[in-house]
Amino acid sequence: MGNFQETTGKQAGCWKALESGRHLGDRCAAVGIGFYGNSETNDGVYQLTYSLDDANHTLAGIDNLVSGTSFRMKEELDRHLLRLNEIFAAHGDYVQTLRFMQIMANNVVTQLSTLPNWQVTSGNLSMIAQEARVIEYYRWLSYLFLFIVDLVICLVTCLGLAKRSKCLLVT
């Protein structure tokens, strides 16, 4: 009878060890899935910051083109219209048309100057992208630290199971 209880006790210990090993395997699988999810998150944040930088570049380009166009249009057009005004000073109908063109050109310059200033917005996008990069960097480092701690815990648990359970060596 004592031999039967001893055998049953060893089998229960083996089952406990196997159950603990299964839980350890589940934990390692969860760590692997979490590591994959962390990698996907890192890729998503990289795409976000790249898109913000791209939008920043686009808005800065729009602002440069609009301000450059309105400035050049005002200077160049005024200079050419004055020259044409001197040439056609004798012809009243041409001068009238030139004045109308000057009014229209001034309206275009006025409309271009009322467009919003994108430099402030592009500066904000650049700042948001930089902050996202910094936050992602520290998030990634903290996850790696937790991953290493979890792996050490799994290793210690596995070594403890191997040392305590003689049936792991037998089976």
C-alpha positions in Angstrom: 0.0 0.0 0.0 2.8 2.4 0.8 4.4 1.6 -2.5 1.2 2.5 -4.3 1.0 5.9 -2.5 4.6 6.6 -3.3 4.1 5.8 -7.0 0.9 7.9 -7.0 2.7 10.8 -5.3 5.5 10.6 -7.9 3.0 10.6 -10.7 1.2 13.6 -9.2 4.6 15.4 -8.9 5.3 14.6 -12.6 1.9 15.9 -13.6 2.5 19.1 -11.6 5.8 19.5 -13.3 4.3 18.9 -16.7 1.5 21.3 -16.0 4.0 23.9 -14.8 6.0 23.3 -18.0 2.9 23.8 -20.1 2.1 27.1 -18.3 5.7 28.1 -18.9 5.4 27.3 -22.6 2.1 29.3 -22.8 3.9 32.3 -21.2 6.8 32.1 -23.6 4.3 31.9 -26.5 2.5 35.0 -25.1 5.9 36.8 -24.9 6.6 35.9 -28.6 3.2 37.2 -29.6 3.7 40.4 -27.6 7.1 40.8 -29.2 5.5 40.5 -32.7 2.8 43.1 -31.7 5.5 45.4 -30.4 7.3 45.2 -33.7 4.2 46.0 -35.6 3.5 49.0 -33.3 7.1 50.2 -33.9 6.5 50.0 -37.7 3.2 51.9 -37.4 4.8 54.7 -35.4 7.6 54.9 -37.9 5.1 55.2 -40.7 3.2 57.9 -38.8 6.4 59.9 -38.2 7.4 59.5 -41.8 4.0 60.7 -43.0 4.1 63.7 -40.6 7.5 64.6 -42.0 6.2 64.2 -45.5 3.2 66.4 -44.8 5.5 68.9 -43.1 7.7 69.1 -46.3 4.6 69.4 -48.5 3.1 72.3 -46.4 6.5 74.1 -46.3 6.8 73.7 -50.1 3.3 75.1 -50.6 4.1 78.1 -48.4 7.3 78.8 -50.2 5.7 78.5 -53.6 2.7 80.8 -52.7 4.9 83.5 -51.0 7.5 83.4 -53.8 4.8 83.5 -56.5 2.9 86.4 -55.0 6.2 88.4 -54.4 7.6 87.8 -57.9 4.2 88.4 -59.5 3.8 91.8 -57.8 7.3 93.0 -58.6 7.6 91.6 -62.2 4.1 92.4 -63.3 4.2 95.9 -62.0 7.5 96.5 -63.7 6.3 95.2 -67.0 2.9 97.0 -66.8 4.7 100.3 -66.1 6.9 99.7 -69.1 3.9 98.9 -71.3 2.1 101.9 -69.9 5.0 104.1 -71.1 5.0 102.5 -74.5 1.2 102.8 -75.0 0.8 106.2 -73.3 -0.5 107.6 -76.6 -3.2 105.0 -77.0 -6.0 105.5 -74.4 -7.8 102.2 -75.0 -4.5 100.2 -74.4 -3.8 102.2 -71.2 -7.4 101.4 -70.0 -6.7 97.6 -70.7 -3.4 97.8 -68.9 -5.1 99.4 -65.8 -7.7 96.6 -65.9 -4.9 94.0 -66.0 -3.1 95.7 -63.1 -6.3 95.6 -61.0 -6.8 91.9 -61.9 -3.1 91.2 -61.0 -3.5 93.0 -57.7 -6.6 91.0 -57.0 -4.7 87.7 -57.6 -1.8 88.9 -55.3 -4.4 89.8 -52.6 -6.0 86.4 -52.9 -2.6 84.7 -52.7 -1.6 86.7 -49.6 -4.9 85.7 -47.8 -3.9 82.1 -48.0 -3.0 80.7 -44.6 0.6 80.7 -43.4 1.6 77.0 -43.4 4.9 77.5 -41.7 3.3 77.5 -38.2 1.4 74.3 -39.1 4.5 72.6 -40.6 6.4 73.5 -37.4 3.8 71.8 -35.3 3.8 68.7 -37.5 7.6 68.5 -37.2 7.4 68.8 -33.4 4.7 66.2 -33.2 6.8 63.8 -35.3 9.8 64.4 -33.1 7.9 63.8 -29.9 6.4 60.6 -31.4 9.9 59.4 -32.2 11.2 60.0 -28.7 8.1 58.4 -27.0 8.5 55.4 -29.3 12.2 55.1 -28.6 11.6 54.9 -24.8 8.5 52.6 -25.3 10.7 50.2 -27.3 13.5 50.3 -24.7 11.0 49.7 -21.8 9.5 46.8 -23.7 12.9 45.2 -24.3 13.7 45.6 -20.7 10.4 43.9 -19.7 11.1 41.2 -22.3 14.5 40.5 -20.9 13.1 40.3 -17.3 10.3 37.9 -18.5 12.9 35.7 -20.2 15.0 35.6 -17.1 11.9 34.6 -15.1 11.1 31.9 -17.6 14.7 30.6 -17.5 14.8 30.6 -13.7 11.4 28.8 -13.6 12.6 26.3 -16.2 15.8 25.6 -14.3 13.8 25.3 -11.0 11.5 22.8 -12.6 14.4 20.8 -14.0 16.2 20.7 -10.7 13.1 19.9 -8.6 11.5 17.3 -10.8 13.2 14.0 -11.2 10.5 12.8 -13.6 11.5 15.3 -16.2 14.8 13.5 -16.4 13.1 10.1 -16.6 10.4 11.0 -19.2 
